[in-house]
Amino acid sequence: MNKILIVAKKEFRDGLRNRWVAGISIVLALFAMGISYFGTAASGSVGFASLSTTVVSLSSLAIFLIPLIALILAYDSIVGEDEQGTLILLLTYPLQRSQLMAGKFIGHAGIMALATFIGFGSAGFLIAIFSPLASIEELLTSYSVFIVSSILLGWVFVAMAYLISVTSNEKSRATGVALIVWFAFVFVFDLLLLGVLVATGGGVGDGVFSYLLLLNPTDIFRLINLSSFEATQVQSGLASIAEQGLIQPVVLFVSLFAWLLVPYWLAVWRFNKR
Amino acid sequence: MSDGVIQLDHVQLNYGNFRALSDINLHVPEGEVVGLLGHNGAGKTTTMKLLLGLLKANAGSVSVFGGDPLRTEHANKIRNKTGYLPENLSFYPQLTGMETLSYFAALKGADKKEKNQLLEDVGLAHAAHRKLKTYSKGMRQRLGLAQALLNRPGLLILDEPTVGLDPVATHDLYLTIDKLKQQGTTVILCSHVLSGIEEHIDRAVILAKGCVLADGDLQSLRQQTQLPMQIRVHGRIEETGWLQNVSDNNVSLQRINASQYIFTCPLSEKVPLLKKIMSENSVNDLEINAPSLESIYQFYNRQLTNNGNGDVRE
């Protein structure tokens, strides 16, 4: 356990030193504040919107940003060490491969969690203060769900980045695969689902459709957040699935956890086989 | 199983269809410094990786400190007692020398005071708090040596340790190896700079195409190869005496000038020839050049090529 913490501490410090935490926090905070402030521009005025309105837009933005940030943060965690010659050295130390992986994951997960908390948390706090429509209660309940699920989404893609990193021989290849993975989950999957719906003339029932959404962690994240605000349930068609109670929030969270554990476990297994 | 630090018995290892090691046998007792030599692709790095538990042999047995380096219950004990300096190590550019050594020291459970002393020993105390991206290649190599020496290893495996080092640092490295040997550390030294390691190894193991081509101390390898040695004589030798029949005993003579001669002879003729030379009153000085490690290495590789056993690069 101690060895895991030594590796985790080093990775986390690297994240602070390389300004990953600061950079991610600033990007997330600026986007959140910007969306909240300018989101109402279409109605002819600007100003901080309510947290529920903000979260609808923000969850769509987070689906793009958080997986990309997580993949960029961790895609070279193993292949990068391999290229600079430190991996072979670390493997000759009294440290098991699973411990090395766990330490690195905890470090990167810590960076993602802290940056997301600071970025979205500070933005949410300011919106709650300055918006007459927002309330502290919303901040402490549903907006917290948004932050927690954002952190979890980040961890899912960190785990995917590890799987990419242990299966790639070169950093450049890992970069390419990471971008493909991001593109597939963020764009392609939903387009495919749409294609299925169109091709079957809506023949796919709500039940099947909602469970198909569980095959994409970004859709799970979207469902979690759309079901957290009553206002958003009205605003979003997708939230009707949550509204109909087809998938319970606990199932959504468990599914997101599964999306974290399966790629991570596969990465450890593959790393041990190398 | 013997009490040696390293015991490889009939080890075979394949990378897919390519046989990297074929029937390797190697026994290294405690405190011995072994030069592991061979051209690129001969199997040196693969052998080192086997010893470090990074690869699994397809056949044969591998034992380090009496245990299998791949078995979890032995692996950590072996790794705690083993220091390794890989080739082309670049470390983490964003960390300082001290931070890097602290990280590796923590992973090895080394004493905190030890890292300061090691940085001092490898001549990096002045740069301990500088980031590694400002280090020269030689400085990084010295830091690599410092991490390999953490926890006073019983087995030290060095892969091309002098790459990037200046002559002074190279000399210091060899002094360190000599000192470690006196303290009972077993050293596996892999280097292409044969002239540099010749004075510091107890034994040379020459690998080629995954096989042990030769294994022994320098004296026994000289005996096996029967490579000629040279004696350079300064002074006048009476031309009418024994010198006239010198070639009868496989000794060749080259006259550089009237007072300088080079005799080339087999090892077996060394002592009789020296006696004759020393009987000359006018000999002022002489230099004896035994076959070097370099020439022994070249001899074995030539032999392999002549036997038609592959495309040995020299």
Chai-1 contact restraints between the chains, C-beta under 6 A:
chainA,res_idxA,chainB,res_idxB,connection_type,confidence,min_distance_angstrom,max_distance_angstrom,comment,restraint_id
A,I6,B,A106,contact,1.0,0.0,6.0,A-B,restraint_1
A,I6,B,L107,contact,1.0,0.0,6.0,A-B,restraint_2
A,K10,B,Y103,contact,1.0,0.0,6.0,A-B,restraint_3
A,Q84,B,S90,contact,1.0,0.0,6.0,A-B,restraint_4
A,G85,B,P86,contact,1.0,0.0,6.0,A-B,restraint_5
A,G85,B,N88,contact,1.0,0.0,6.0,A-B,restraint_6
A,G85,B,L89,contact,1.0,0.0,6.0,A-B,restraint_7
A,G85,B,S90,contact,1.0,0.0,6.0,A-B,restraint_8
A,I88,B,P86,contact,1.0,0.0,6.0,A-B,restraint_9
A,L89,B,P86,contact,1.0,0.0,6.0,A-B,restraint_10
A,L91,B,L54,contact,1.0,0.0,6.0,A-B,restraint_11
A,T92,B,L52,contact,1.0,0.0,6.0,A-B,restraint_12
A,T92,B,Y84,contact,1.0,0.0,6.0,A-B,restraint_13
A,Y93,B,R79,contact,1.0,0.0,6.0,A-B,restraint_14
A,Y93,B,L107,contact,1.0,0.0,6.0,A-B,restraint_15
A,Y93,B,K108,contact,1.0,0.0,6.0,A-B,restraint_16
A,P94,B,N76,contact,1.0,0.0,6.0,A-B,restraint_17
A,P94,B,R79,contact,1.0,0.0,6.0,A-B,restraint_18
A,P94,B,N80,contact,1.0,0.0,6.0,A-B,restraint_19
A,L95,B,L107,contact,1.0,0.0,6.0,A-B,restraint_20
